[in-house]
Amino acid sequence: MSATATDARDKRWIALILLCVAQFVVVLDASIVNVALPTIGSALHFTESNLPWVVNAYVLTFGGFLLLGGRMADLLGRRRVFIAGLIIFALASLAGGLATNAGQLIAARAVQGLGAATLSPAALSIVATTFRDGAERNKALGIWGAVAGSGGAAGVLLGGVLTDGLGWQWVLWVNVPIGLIAAAIAPSLIAESHAEAETRTFDVAGAVTITGGLSTLVYALVDANSAGWGSTQTIVLLAVAVALLAAFVVIESRSKAPLVPFSIFSIRTVTGADVVGLMVGASLFSMFFFISLYMQQVLGYSAIRAGLSYLPLAVSIILSAGIASALVTRIGFRPVLATGLVLIGAGLLWFSQISVHGTFLSDILGPSLLAAVGLGFSFVPVTIAAVSGVPDREQGLASGLINTAQQVGGALGLAILSAVSISITGSSHDPAVLTEGFQSAFLVGAGFAGLGLLATLLLIRGSDSRAHVALGDGEAAGPPASA
Protein backbone atom coordinates (compact mmCIF):
# COMPACT_ATOMS: atom_id res chain seq x y z
CA MET A 1 0.00 0.00 0.00
CA SER A 2 1.33 3.44 -0.90
CA ALA A 3 2.17 6.08 1.68
CA THR A 4 -0.60 8.26 0.23
CA ALA A 5 -3.22 5.54 0.68
CA THR A 6 -1.99 4.87 4.22
CA ASP A 7 -2.19 8.56 5.05
CA ALA A 8 -5.75 8.68 3.67
CA ARG A 9 -6.77 5.72 5.85
CA ASP A 10 -5.19 7.29 8.93
CA LYS A 11 -6.93 10.59 8.17
CA ARG A 12 -10.29 8.84 8.09
CA TRP A 13 -9.82 7.49 11.61
CA ILE A 14 -8.78 10.93 12.87
CA ALA A 15 -11.91 12.33 11.21
CA LEU A 16 -13.94 9.67 13.04
CA ILE A 17 -12.60 10.99 16.37
CA LEU A 18 -13.77 14.48 15.42
CA LEU A 19 -17.22 13.21 14.43
CA CYS A 20 -17.54 11.18 17.63
CA VAL A 21 -16.58 14.18 19.78
CA ALA A 22 -19.32 16.22 18.08
CA GLN A 23 -21.91 13.48 18.66
CA PHE A 24 -20.75 13.03 22.25
CA VAL A 25 -21.43 16.71 22.97
CA VAL A 26 -24.90 16.42 21.36
CA VAL A 27 -25.87 13.44 23.53
CA LEU A 28 -24.19 15.00 26.56
CA ASP A 29 -26.30 18.12 26.26
CA ALA A 30 -29.55 16.20 26.53
CA SER A 31 -28.60 15.21 30.10
CA ILE A 32 -25.90 17.61 31.35
CA VAL A 33 -28.37 20.30 32.46
CA ASN A 34 -30.49 17.86 34.53
CA VAL A 35 -28.26 18.07 37.58
CA ALA A 36 -27.97 21.85 37.22
CA LEU A 37 -31.75 22.47 37.03
CA PRO A 38 -32.27 23.44 40.70
CA THR A 39 -29.39 25.95 40.51
CA ILE A 40 -30.62 27.34 37.18
CA GLY A 41 -34.14 27.64 38.55
CA SER A 42 -32.96 29.74 41.49
CA ALA A 43 -30.53 31.89 39.47
CA LEU A 44 -32.99 32.82 36.69
CA HIS A 45 -36.20 32.76 38.76
CA PHE A 46 -37.92 29.93 36.89
CA THR A 47 -41.40 28.85 37.95
CA GLU A 48 -41.87 25.18 38.78
CA SER A 49 -43.87 24.65 35.55
CA ASN A 50 -41.29 26.39 33.32
CA LEU A 51 -38.15 24.66 34.63
CA PRO A 52 -38.62 21.35 32.70
CA TRP A 53 -38.54 23.39 29.47
CA VAL A 54 -34.78 23.87 29.89
CA VAL A 55 -34.64 20.19 28.89
CA ASN A 56 -37.80 20.02 26.77
CA ALA A 57 -36.88 22.94 24.48
CA TYR A 58 -33.73 21.08 23.43
CA VAL A 59 -35.51 17.75 22.97
CA LEU A 60 -38.33 19.40 21.01
CA THR A 61 -36.23 21.01 18.26
CA PHE A 62 -33.73 18.13 18.23
CA GLY A 63 -36.44 15.52 17.62
CA GLY A 64 -38.44 17.77 15.29
CA PHE A 65 -35.66 18.77 12.90
CA LEU A 66 -33.56 15.57 12.71
CA LEU A 67 -35.19 14.22 9.57
CA LEU A 68 -34.86 17.57 7.81
CA GLY A 69 -31.22 17.82 8.95
CA GLY A 70 -30.41 14.38 7.56
CA ARG A 71 -31.91 15.13 4.16
CA MET A 72 -30.23 18.54 4.00
CA ALA A 73 -26.90 16.76 4.51
CA ASP A 74 -27.57 14.54 1.47
CA LEU A 75 -28.68 17.41 -0.77
CA LEU A 76 -26.54 20.37 0.34
CA GLY A 77 -23.34 18.60 1.35
CA ARG A 78 -22.65 16.54 4.47
CA ARG A 79 -19.52 18.42 5.57
CA ARG A 80 -21.14 21.81 4.95
CA VAL A 81 -24.24 20.92 7.00
CA PHE A 82 -22.11 19.33 9.75
CA ILE A 83 -20.01 22.49 10.14
CA ALA A 84 -23.09 24.73 10.06
CA GLY A 85 -24.65 22.62 12.81
CA LEU A 86 -21.51 22.86 14.95
CA ILE A 87 -21.44 26.67 14.67
CA ILE A 88 -25.16 27.02 15.49
CA PHE A 89 -24.72 24.66 18.46
CA ALA A 90 -21.68 26.51 19.82
CA LEU A 91 -23.19 30.01 19.49
CA ALA A 92 -26.47 28.88 21.09
CA SER A 93 -24.48 27.39 23.98
CA LEU A 94 -22.69 30.70 24.45
CA ALA A 95 -26.00 32.58 24.43
CA GLY A 96 -27.51 30.13 26.91
CA GLY A 97 -24.71 30.68 29.42
CA LEU A 98 -25.15 34.45 29.07
CA ALA A 99 -28.93 34.28 29.61
CA THR A 100 -30.30 36.57 32.32
CA ASN A 101 -33.88 35.29 32.41
CA ALA A 102 -35.89 32.11 31.80
CA GLY A 103 -37.11 33.08 28.32
CA GLN A 104 -33.60 33.71 27.00
CA LEU A 105 -32.30 30.36 28.27
CA ILE A 106 -35.24 28.38 26.88
CA ALA A 107 -34.82 30.08 23.48
CA ALA A 108 -31.08 29.33 23.49
CA ARG A 109 -31.74 25.69 24.33
CA ALA A 110 -34.23 25.45 21.44
CA VAL A 111 -31.59 26.80 19.01
CA GLN A 112 -29.07 24.35 20.52
CA GLY A 113 -31.45 21.54 19.64
CA LEU A 114 -31.70 22.87 16.10
CA GLY A 115 -27.90 22.84 15.79
CA ALA A 116 -27.77 19.30 17.19
CA ALA A 117 -30.44 18.12 14.72
CA THR A 118 -28.37 19.59 11.90
CA LEU A 119 -24.99 18.15 12.83
CA SER A 120 -25.94 14.73 14.26
CA PRO A 121 -27.38 12.98 11.15
CA ALA A 122 -24.73 14.68 8.98
CA ALA A 123 -22.00 13.23 11.22
CA LEU A 124 -23.47 9.71 11.15
CA SER A 125 -23.91 9.80 7.36
CA ILE A 126 -20.27 10.94 6.97
CA VAL A 127 -19.19 7.90 9.02
CA ALA A 128 -21.38 5.59 6.90
CA THR A 129 -20.08 6.96 3.57
CA THR A 130 -16.42 7.18 4.67
CA PHE A 131 -16.08 3.57 5.84
CA ARG A 132 -16.97 0.57 3.69
CA ASP A 133 -19.98 -1.56 4.63
CA GLY A 134 -18.69 -4.59 6.53
CA ALA A 135 -16.00 -5.04 9.19
CA GLU A 136 -14.51 -1.57 8.68
CA ARG A 137 -17.82 0.26 9.12
CA ASN A 138 -18.74 -2.01 12.05
CA LYS A 139 -15.53 -0.97 13.82
CA ALA A 140 -16.20 2.71 13.11
CA LEU A 141 -19.82 2.49 14.28
CA GLY A 142 -18.70 0.52 17.34
CA ILE A 143 -16.53 3.48 18.33
CA TRP A 144 -19.41 5.83 17.45
CA GLY A 145 -21.82 3.79 19.59
CA ALA A 146 -19.43 3.67 22.55
CA VAL A 147 -18.97 7.43 22.56
CA ALA A 148 -22.62 8.32 21.87
CA GLY A 149 -24.00 5.71 24.27
CA SER A 150 -21.84 6.89 27.17
CA GLY A 151 -22.72 10.57 26.57
CA GLY A 152 -25.90 10.45 28.63
CA ALA A 153 -24.14 9.00 31.68
CA ALA A 154 -21.18 11.35 31.27
CA GLY A 155 -23.58 14.31 31.10
CA VAL A 156 -24.98 13.58 34.56
CA LEU A 157 -21.47 13.33 36.03
CA LEU A 158 -20.05 16.38 34.25
CA GLY A 159 -23.17 18.43 35.01
CA GLY A 160 -22.69 17.89 38.74
CA VAL A 161 -18.97 18.67 38.68
CA LEU A 162 -19.31 21.84 36.58
CA THR A 163 -22.33 23.17 38.48
CA ASP A 164 -20.71 22.73 41.89
CA GLY A 165 -17.21 23.78 40.78
CA LEU A 166 -17.64 26.61 38.25
CA GLY A 167 -21.31 27.52 38.07
CA TRP A 168 -24.33 26.38 36.01
CA GLN A 169 -23.28 28.50 32.99
CA TRP A 170 -20.38 26.13 32.34
CA VAL A 171 -22.67 23.21 31.54
CA LEU A 172 -23.40 25.25 28.38
CA TRP A 173 -20.12 27.11 27.85
CA VAL A 174 -18.14 23.84 27.77
CA ASN A 175 -19.63 23.29 24.29
CA VAL A 176 -18.35 26.56 22.83
CA PRO A 177 -14.62 25.80 22.37
CA ILE A 178 -15.35 22.19 21.38
CA GLY A 179 -17.86 23.22 18.70
CA LEU A 180 -15.81 26.05 17.21
CA ILE A 181 -12.52 24.10 17.17
CA ALA A 182 -14.26 21.10 15.55
CA ALA A 183 -15.81 23.40 12.90
CA ALA A 184 -12.40 24.94 12.18
CA ILE A 185 -10.54 21.66 11.64
CA ALA A 186 -13.35 19.71 9.91
CA PRO A 187 -12.48 20.94 6.36
CA SER A 188 -8.94 19.53 6.63
CA LEU A 189 -10.14 16.08 7.75
CA ILE A 190 -13.51 15.50 6.04
CA ALA A 191 -14.11 15.49 2.29
CA GLU A 192 -17.33 17.07 1.04
CA SER A 193 -19.96 14.63 -0.22
CA HIS A 194 -23.58 14.79 -1.29
CA ALA A 195 -26.06 13.07 -3.56
CA GLU A 196 -24.63 14.26 -6.89
CA ALA A 197 -27.12 12.46 -9.10
CA GLU A 198 -30.24 13.66 -7.35
CA THR A 199 -32.44 16.60 -8.25
CA ARG A 200 -31.35 19.38 -5.90
CA THR A 201 -34.87 20.86 -5.69
CA PHE A 202 -35.80 21.32 -2.04
CA ASP A 203 -39.16 19.90 -0.97
CA VAL A 204 -40.43 22.87 1.10
CA ALA A 205 -43.95 21.50 1.66
CA GLY A 206 -42.55 18.16 2.82
CA ALA A 207 -40.02 19.87 5.08
CA VAL A 208 -42.67 22.05 6.73
CA THR A 209 -45.17 19.22 7.34
CA ILE A 210 -42.68 16.63 8.68
CA THR A 211 -40.89 19.15 10.92
CA GLY A 212 -44.18 20.61 12.16
CA GLY A 213 -45.65 17.15 12.69
CA LEU A 214 -42.66 15.76 14.60
CA SER A 215 -42.24 18.93 16.69
CA THR A 216 -45.95 18.97 17.60
CA LEU A 217 -45.83 15.27 18.46
CA VAL A 218 -42.78 15.68 20.72
CA TYR A 219 -44.33 18.77 22.36
CA ALA A 220 -47.57 16.91 23.05
CA LEU A 221 -45.65 14.02 24.61
CA VAL A 222 -43.24 16.02 26.79
CA ASP A 223 -46.05 18.25 28.14
CA ALA A 224 -48.72 15.54 28.46
CA ASN A 225 -48.16 14.85 32.15
CA SER A 226 -48.44 18.48 33.22
CA ALA A 227 -51.34 19.28 30.85
CA GLY A 228 -53.10 15.95 31.39
CA TRP A 229 -53.38 13.07 28.92
CA GLY A 230 -57.10 13.65 28.48
CA SER A 231 -56.81 17.44 28.34
CA THR A 232 -57.98 19.47 25.36
CA GLN A 233 -54.39 20.62 24.76
CA THR A 234 -52.97 17.10 24.52
CA ILE A 235 -55.81 15.77 22.34
CA VAL A 236 -55.68 18.75 19.96
CA LEU A 237 -51.87 18.64 19.68
CA LEU A 238 -51.87 14.91 18.95
CA ALA A 239 -54.59 15.41 16.34
CA VAL A 240 -52.59 18.24 14.69
CA ALA A 241 -49.45 16.05 14.70
CA VAL A 242 -51.33 13.16 13.04
CA ALA A 243 -52.85 15.54 10.45
CA LEU A 244 -49.46 17.06 9.59
CA LEU A 245 -47.78 13.64 9.32
CA ALA A 246 -50.65 12.39 7.12
CA ALA A 247 -50.28 15.49 4.92
CA PHE A 248 -46.56 14.76 4.70
CA VAL A 249 -47.25 11.23 3.41
CA VAL A 250 -49.61 12.60 0.74
CA ILE A 251 -47.15 15.33 -0.33
CA GLU A 252 -44.22 12.91 -0.53
CA SER A 253 -46.16 10.35 -2.54
CA ARG A 254 -46.87 13.02 -5.20
CA SER A 255 -43.55 14.89 -5.18
CA LYS A 256 -41.04 14.45 -8.02
CA ALA A 257 -38.17 15.22 -5.63
CA PRO A 258 -39.46 14.16 -2.19
CA LEU A 259 -37.71 15.02 1.07
CA VAL A 260 -38.14 11.37 2.08
CA PRO A 261 -38.24 8.92 -0.86
CA PHE A 262 -40.50 6.18 0.52
CA SER A 263 -38.51 3.63 -1.48
CA ILE A 264 -36.10 3.52 1.48
CA PHE A 265 -38.79 1.70 3.48
CA SER A 266 -38.78 -1.10 0.91
CA ILE A 267 -35.55 -2.19 2.65
CA ARG A 268 -37.32 -4.14 5.39
CA THR A 269 -34.30 -4.30 7.68
CA VAL A 270 -33.97 -0.49 7.63
CA THR A 271 -37.66 -0.13 8.56
CA GLY A 272 -37.28 -2.77 11.27
CA ALA A 273 -34.20 -1.05 12.68
CA ASP A 274 -36.12 2.23 12.96
CA VAL A 275 -38.97 0.51 14.82
CA VAL A 276 -36.47 -1.13 17.18
CA GLY A 277 -34.69 2.22 17.62
CA LEU A 278 -38.01 3.71 18.75
CA MET A 279 -38.39 0.98 21.40
CA VAL A 280 -34.76 1.23 22.57
CA GLY A 281 -35.24 4.98 23.03
CA ALA A 282 -38.51 4.44 24.91
CA SER A 283 -36.97 1.91 27.32
CA LEU A 284 -33.55 3.45 27.96
CA PHE A 285 -33.81 7.25 27.85
CA SER A 286 -36.26 7.21 30.74
CA MET A 287 -34.08 4.74 32.68
CA PHE A 288 -31.47 7.47 33.29
CA PHE A 289 -34.22 9.82 34.45
CA PHE A 290 -35.69 7.45 37.04
CA ILE A 291 -32.32 6.19 38.31
CA SER A 292 -31.34 9.81 39.01
CA LEU A 293 -34.62 10.50 40.83
CA TYR A 294 -34.29 7.30 42.89
CA MET A 295 -30.73 8.10 43.95
CA GLN A 296 -31.46 11.71 44.91
CA GLN A 297 -35.06 11.60 46.17
CA VAL A 298 -35.07 8.19 47.87
CA LEU A 299 -31.44 7.38 48.74
CA GLY A 300 -30.55 11.04 49.44
CA TYR A 301 -27.51 11.22 47.14
CA SER A 302 -25.92 14.58 46.32
CA ALA A 303 -25.67 15.66 42.66
CA ILE A 304 -21.99 14.71 42.44
CA ARG A 305 -22.48 11.37 44.19
CA ALA A 306 -25.34 10.54 41.83
CA GLY A 307 -23.15 11.49 38.87
CA LEU A 308 -20.23 9.36 40.07
CA SER A 309 -22.61 6.41 40.45
CA TYR A 310 -23.00 6.44 36.65
CA LEU A 311 -19.29 5.75 36.04
CA PRO A 312 -19.57 1.91 36.01
CA LEU A 313 -22.51 2.24 33.62
CA ALA A 314 -20.61 4.58 31.27
CA VAL A 315 -17.50 2.34 31.22
CA SER A 316 -19.67 -0.74 30.57
CA ILE A 317 -21.34 0.95 27.60
CA ILE A 318 -17.95 1.81 26.08
CA LEU A 319 -16.60 -1.74 26.50
CA SER A 320 -19.78 -3.49 25.35
CA ALA A 321 -20.10 -1.29 22.24
CA GLY A 322 -16.59 -2.34 21.16
CA ILE A 323 -17.44 -6.00 21.73
CA ALA A 324 -20.74 -5.57 19.88
CA SER A 325 -19.05 -4.16 16.76
CA ALA A 326 -16.74 -7.20 16.63
CA LEU A 327 -19.64 -9.61 17.18
CA VAL A 328 -21.70 -7.98 14.41
CA THR A 329 -18.84 -8.71 11.99
CA ARG A 330 -18.72 -12.35 13.09
CA ILE A 331 -22.37 -13.32 13.66
CA GLY A 332 -24.45 -10.47 12.20
CA PHE A 333 -26.44 -7.57 13.62
CA ARG A 334 -29.70 -9.45 14.29
CA PRO A 335 -28.50 -11.88 17.02
CA VAL A 336 -26.40 -9.18 18.72
CA LEU A 337 -29.36 -6.78 18.74
CA ALA A 338 -31.72 -9.47 20.10
CA THR A 339 -29.22 -10.25 22.89
CA GLY A 340 -28.94 -6.56 23.74
CA LEU A 341 -32.70 -6.15 24.07
CA VAL A 342 -32.91 -9.23 26.33
CA LEU A 343 -30.22 -7.68 28.56
CA ILE A 344 -31.99 -4.29 28.63
CA GLY A 345 -35.26 -5.97 29.58
CA ALA A 346 -33.52 -8.02 32.30
CA GLY A 347 -31.78 -4.91 33.66
CA LEU A 348 -35.04 -2.96 33.85
CA LEU A 349 -36.85 -5.90 35.48
CA TRP A 350 -34.06 -5.96 38.07
CA PHE A 351 -34.47 -2.20 38.59
CA SER A 352 -38.19 -2.78 39.22
CA GLN A 353 -37.14 -4.51 42.47
CA ILE A 354 -35.47 -1.41 43.98
CA SER A 355 -35.99 -0.91 47.71
CA VAL A 356 -36.78 2.20 49.71
CA HIS A 357 -33.86 1.20 51.98
CA GLY A 358 -31.62 0.29 49.06
CA THR A 359 -27.90 0.78 48.56
CA PHE A 360 -25.68 1.35 45.54
CA LEU A 361 -24.31 -2.20 45.65
CA SER A 362 -27.62 -3.98 46.18
CA ASP A 363 -29.99 -1.92 44.03
CA ILE A 364 -28.07 0.11 41.43
CA LEU A 365 -24.75 -1.44 40.39
CA GLY A 366 -25.97 -4.83 39.14
CA PRO A 367 -28.92 -3.70 37.02
CA SER A 368 -26.92 -0.70 35.78
CA LEU A 369 -24.19 -2.97 34.41
CA LEU A 370 -26.72 -5.34 32.83
CA ALA A 371 -28.65 -2.51 31.15
CA ALA A 372 -25.39 -0.83 30.06
CA VAL A 373 -24.16 -3.96 28.28
CA GLY A 374 -27.61 -4.25 26.74
CA LEU A 375 -27.38 -0.65 25.52
CA GLY A 376 -23.98 -1.26 23.87
CA PHE A 377 -25.27 -4.50 22.33
CA SER A 378 -28.38 -2.69 21.01
CA PHE A 379 -27.19 0.76 19.97
CA VAL A 380 -24.35 -0.44 17.73
CA PRO A 381 -26.19 -3.17 15.75
CA VAL A 382 -29.40 -1.12 15.37
CA THR A 383 -27.35 1.75 13.91
CA ILE A 384 -25.51 -0.62 11.57
CA ALA A 385 -28.80 -2.23 10.47
CA ALA A 386 -30.39 1.21 9.94
CA VAL A 387 -27.77 2.26 7.37
CA SER A 388 -26.99 -1.18 5.94
CA GLY A 389 -27.84 -1.66 2.28
CA VAL A 390 -28.77 2.02 1.86
CA PRO A 391 -27.24 3.78 -1.20
CA ASP A 392 -24.69 6.48 -0.36
CA ARG A 393 -27.00 9.14 -1.80
CA GLU A 394 -29.55 8.39 0.96
CA GLN A 395 -27.22 7.88 3.94
CA GLY A 396 -28.20 11.24 5.45
CA LEU A 397 -31.86 10.27 5.22
CA ALA A 398 -31.19 6.86 6.84
CA SER A 399 -29.16 8.54 9.60
CA GLY A 400 -31.93 11.07 10.19
CA LEU A 401 -34.54 8.30 10.39
CA ILE A 402 -32.74 6.24 13.06
CA ASN A 403 -31.90 9.37 15.08
CA THR A 404 -35.52 10.54 14.85
CA ALA A 405 -36.83 7.12 15.89
CA GLN A 406 -34.62 7.11 18.99
CA GLN A 407 -35.48 10.69 19.98
CA VAL A 408 -39.24 10.30 19.46
CA GLY A 409 -39.00 6.98 21.31
CA GLY A 410 -37.25 8.72 24.19
CA ALA A 411 -39.93 11.41 24.40
CA LEU A 412 -42.71 8.82 24.14
CA GLY A 413 -41.13 6.53 26.74
CA LEU A 414 -40.49 9.31 29.23
CA ALA A 415 -44.05 10.64 28.83
CA ILE A 416 -45.64 7.22 29.34
CA LEU A 417 -43.33 6.07 32.14
CA SER A 418 -43.69 9.40 33.97
CA ALA A 419 -47.49 9.06 33.71
CA VAL A 420 -47.25 5.53 35.14
CA SER A 421 -45.06 6.74 38.01
CA ILE A 422 -47.19 9.83 38.75
CA SER A 423 -50.38 7.75 38.77
CA ILE A 424 -48.95 6.03 41.86
CA THR A 425 -46.95 8.79 43.54
CA GLY A 426 -49.23 11.77 42.86
CA SER A 427 -47.67 14.74 44.67
CA SER A 428 -46.27 12.57 47.48
CA HIS A 429 -42.67 13.02 48.66
CA ASP A 430 -42.75 9.88 50.79
CA PRO A 431 -39.72 7.73 49.76
CA ALA A 432 -41.79 4.53 49.99
CA VAL A 433 -44.47 5.89 47.64
CA LEU A 434 -41.86 7.30 45.25
CA THR A 435 -40.07 3.94 45.16
CA GLU A 436 -43.32 2.17 44.29
CA GLY A 437 -43.88 4.61 41.40
CA PHE A 438 -40.35 4.14 40.08
CA GLN A 439 -40.73 0.34 40.29
CA SER A 440 -43.80 0.48 38.05
CA ALA A 441 -42.04 2.76 35.56
CA PHE A 442 -39.09 0.37 35.26
CA LEU A 443 -41.50 -2.53 34.73
CA VAL A 444 -43.21 -0.75 31.81
CA GLY A 445 -39.76 0.15 30.43
CA ALA A 446 -38.92 -3.57 30.39
CA GLY A 447 -42.11 -4.07 28.36
CA PHE A 448 -40.81 -1.62 25.72
CA ALA A 449 -37.60 -3.65 25.53
CA GLY A 450 -39.74 -6.76 24.99
CA LEU A 451 -41.56 -5.08 22.10
CA GLY A 452 -38.16 -4.15 20.64
CA LEU A 453 -37.07 -7.79 20.83
CA LEU A 454 -40.30 -8.86 19.07
CA ALA A 455 -39.71 -6.26 16.32
CA THR A 456 -36.12 -7.49 15.91
CA LEU A 457 -37.23 -11.07 15.37
CA LEU A 458 -40.15 -10.19 13.05
CA LEU A 459 -38.92 -7.22 11.02
CA ILE A 460 -35.14 -7.48 10.71
CA ARG A 461 -34.22 -10.04 8.07
CA GLY A 462 -31.89 -12.85 9.10
CA SER A 463 -30.74 -13.02 5.47
CA ASP A 464 -29.62 -9.36 5.59
CA SER A 465 -27.76 -10.03 8.83
CA ARG A 466 -25.99 -13.08 7.33
CA ALA A 467 -25.18 -11.14 4.15
CA HIS A 468 -23.52 -8.50 6.31
CA VAL A 469 -21.28 -11.21 7.83
CA ALA A 470 -20.42 -12.50 4.35
CA LEU A 471 -19.57 -8.96 3.26
CA GLY A 472 -17.14 -8.64 6.18
CA ASP A 473 -15.60 -12.06 5.44
CA GLY A 474 -15.05 -11.14 1.81
CA GLU A 475 -13.68 -7.68 2.47
CA ALA A 476 -10.36 -7.00 0.81
CA ALA A 477 -8.01 -4.15 1.60
CA GLY A 478 -8.59 -1.20 -0.69
CA PRO A 479 -9.99 2.30 -0.90
CA PRO A 480 -13.33 3.06 0.76
CA ALA A 481 -16.52 3.24 -1.22
CA SER A 482 -16.90 6.64 -2.80
CA ALA A 483 -19.33 9.00 -1.09
C-alpha positions, -999 to 999 in steps of 0.1 A, spaced: 0 0 0 13 34 -9 22 61 17 -6 83 2 -32 55 7 -20 49 42 -22 86 51 -57 87 37 -68 57 58 -52 73 89 -69 106 82 -103 88 81 -98 75 116 -88 109 129 -119 123 112 -139 97 130 -126 110 164 -138 145 154 -172 132 144 -175 112 176 -166 142 198 -193 162 181 -219 135 187 -207 130 223 -214 167 230 -249 164 214 -259 134 235 -242 150 266 -263 181 263 -296 162 265 -286 152 301 -259 176 313 -284 203 325 -305 179 345 -283 181 376 -280 219 372 -318 225 370 -323 234 407 -294 260 405 -306 273 372 -341 276 385 -330 297 415 -305 319 395 -330 328 367 -362 328 388 -379 299 369 -414 288 379 -419 252 388 -439 246 356 -413 264 333 -382 247 346 -386 214 327 -385 234 295 -348 239 299 -346 202 289 -378 200 268 -369 229 245 -337 211 234 -355 177 230 -383 194 210 -362 210 183 -337 181 182 -364 155 176 -384 178 153 -357 188 129 -336 156 127 -352 142 96 -349 176 78 -312 178 90 -304 144 76 -319 151 42 -302 185 40 -269 168 45 -276 145 15 -287 174 -8 -265 204 3 -233 186 13 -226 165 45 -195 184 56 -211 218 50 -242 209 70 -221 193 98 -200 225 101 -231 247 101 -247 226 128 -215 229 149 -214 267 147 -252 270 155 -247 247 185 -217 265 198 -232 300 195 -265 289 211 -245 274 240 -227 307 244 -260 326 244 -275 301 269 -247 307 294 -251 345 291 -289 343 296 -303 366 323 -339 353 324 -359 321 318 -371 331 283 -336 337 270 -323 304 283 -352 284 269 -348 301 235 -311 293 235 -317 257 243 -342 255 214 -316 268 190 -291 244 205 -315 215 196 -317 229 161 -279 228 158 -278 193 172 -304 181 147 -284 196 119 -250 182 128 -259 147 143 -274 130 112 -247 147 90 -220 132 112 -235 97 111 -239 98 74 -203 109 70 -192 79 90 -214 56 69 -201 70 36 -164 72 47 -161 36 58 -170 6 37 -200 -16 46 -187 -46 65 -160 -50 92 -145 -16 87 -178 3 91 -187 -20 120 -155 -10 138 -162 27 131 -198 25 143 -187 5 173 -165 35 183 -194 58 175 -218 38 196 -194 37 226 -190 74 226 -226 83 219 -240 57 243 -218 69 272 -227 106 266 -259 105 286 -241 90 317 -212 114 313 -236 143 311 -250 136 346 -215 133 360 -201 164 342 -232 184 350 -227 179 387 -190 187 387 -193 218 366 -223 232 385 -207 227 419 -172 238 408 -176 266 383 -213 275 381 -243 264 360 -233 285 330 -204 261 323 -227 232 315 -234 253 284 -201 271 279 -181 238 278 -196 233 243 -184 266 228 -146 258 224 -153 222 214 -179 232 187 -158 260 172 -125 241 172 -143 211 156 -158 234 129 -124 249 122 -105 217 116 -134 197 99 -125 209 64 -89 195 66 -101 161 77 -135 155 60 -141 155 23 -173 171 10 -200 146 -2 -236 148 -13 -261 131 -36 -246 143 -69 -271 125 -91 -302 137 -73 -324 166 -83 -314 194 -59 -349 209 -57 -358 213 -20 -392 199 -10 -404 229 11 -439 215 17 -426 182 28 -400 199 51 -427 221 67 -452 192 73 -427 166 87 -409 191 109 -442 206 122 -457 171 127 -427 158 146 -422 189 167 -459 190 176 -458 153 185 -428 157 207 -443 188 224 -476 169 230 -456 140 246 -432 160 268 -461 182 281 -487 155 285 -482 148 322 -484 185 332 -513 193 308 -531 159 314 -534 131 289 -571 136 285 -568 174 283 -580 195 254 -544 206 248 -530 171 245 -558 158 223 -557 187 200 -519 186 197 -519 149 189 -546 154 163 -526 182 147 -495 161 147 -513 132 130 -529 155 105 -495 171 96 -478 136 93 -506 124 71 -503 155 49 -466 148 47 -473 112 34 -496 126 7 -471 153 -3 -442 129 -5 -462 103 -25 -469 130 -52 -435 149 -52 -410 145 -80 -382 152 -56 -395 142 -22 -377 150 11 -381 114 21 -382 89 -9 -405 62 5 -385 36 -15 -361 35 15 -388 17 35 -388 -11 9 -356 -22 26 -373 -41 54 -343 -43 77 -340 -5 76 -377 -1 86 -373 -28 113 -342 -10 127 -361 22 130 -390 5 148 -365 -11 172 -347 22 176 -380 37 188 -384 10 214 -348 12 226 -352 50 230 -385 44 249 -370 19 273 -335 34 280 -338 72 278 -363 72 307 -341 47 327 -315 75 333 -342 98 344 -357 75 370 -323 62 383 -313 98 390 -346 105 408 -343 73 429 -307 81 440 -315 117 449 -351 116 462 -351 82 479 -314 74 487 -306 110 494 -275 112 471 -259 146 463 -257 157 427 -220 147 424 -225 114 442 -253 105 418 -231 115 389 -202 94 401 -226 64 405 -230 64 367 -193 58 360 -196 19 360 -225 22 336 -206 46 313 -175 23 312 -197 -7 306 -213 10 276 -180 18 261 -166 -17 265 -198 -35 253 -201 -13 222 -166 -23 212 -174 -60 217 -207 -56 199 -191 -42 168 -167 -72 166 -196 -96 172 -217 -80 144 -188 -87 120 -187 -124 131 -224 -133 137 -245 -105 122 -264 -76 136 -297 -94 143 -285 -119 170 -264 -92 187 -294 -68 187 -317 -95 201 -292 -103 229 -289 -66 237 -327 -61 241 -329 -92 263 -302 -77 286 -320 -43 286 -353 -60 296 -335 -80 323 -318 -49 337 -350 -30 338 -369 -59 355 -341 -60 381 -345 -22 386 -382 -28 392 -371 -45 425 -355 -14 440 -360 -9 477 -368 22 497 -339 12 520 -316 3 491 -279 8 486 -257 14 455 -243 -22 457 -276 -40 462 -300 -19 440 -281 1 414 -247 -14 404 -260 -48 391 -289 -37 370 -269 -7 358 -242 -30 344 -267 -53 328 -286 -25 311 -254 -8 301 -242 -40 283 -276 -42 267 -274 -7 255 -240 -13 239 -253 -45 223 -284 -27 210 -272 8 200 -244 -4 177 -262 -32 157 -294 -11 154 -273 18 139 -255 -6 116 -288 -22 105 -304 12 99 -278 23 74 -270 -12 59 -278 -17 23 -288 20 19 -272 38 -12 -247 65 -4 -270 91 -18 -296 84 10 -272 79 39 -282 112 55 -319 103 52 -312 69 68 -292 85 96 -319 111 102 -345 83 104 -327 62 131 -319 94 151 -355 105 148 -368 71 159 -346 71 190 -355 107 200 -392 103 195 -390 70 213 -372 87 242 -399 114 244 -427 88 241 -411 65 267 -405 93 292 -441 106 288 -456 72 293 -433 61 321 -437 94 340 -475 91 337 -472 55 351 -451 67 380 -472 98 388 -504 77 388 -489 60 419 -469 88 435 -492 118 429 -477 147 447 -463 126 475 -427 130 487 -428 99 508 -397 77 498 -418 45 500 -445 59 476 -419 73 453 -401 39 452 -433 22 443 -439 46 414 -403 41 401 -407 3 403 -438 5 381 -420 28 356 -391 4 353 -415 -25 347 -432 -8 318 -398 1 304 -389 -36 304 -421 -41 284 -408 -16 257 -376 -37 255 -397 -68 250 -416 -51 221 -382 -41 206 -371 -78 208 -403 -89 191 -397 -63 163 -361 -75 159 -372 -111 154 -401 -102 131 -389 -72 110 -351 -75 107 -342 -100 81 -319 -128 91 -307 -130 55 -296 -94 56 -278 -100 88 -260 -131 73 -252 -111 41 -235 -85 63 -213 -112 78 -204 -125 44 -196 -90 33 -171 -86 62 -156 -121 54 -151 -111 18 -137 -77 25 -104 -70 8 -80 -41 16 -86 -12 -7 -100 23 -9 -133 31 8 -165 32 -12 -169 66 -28 -193 90 -11 
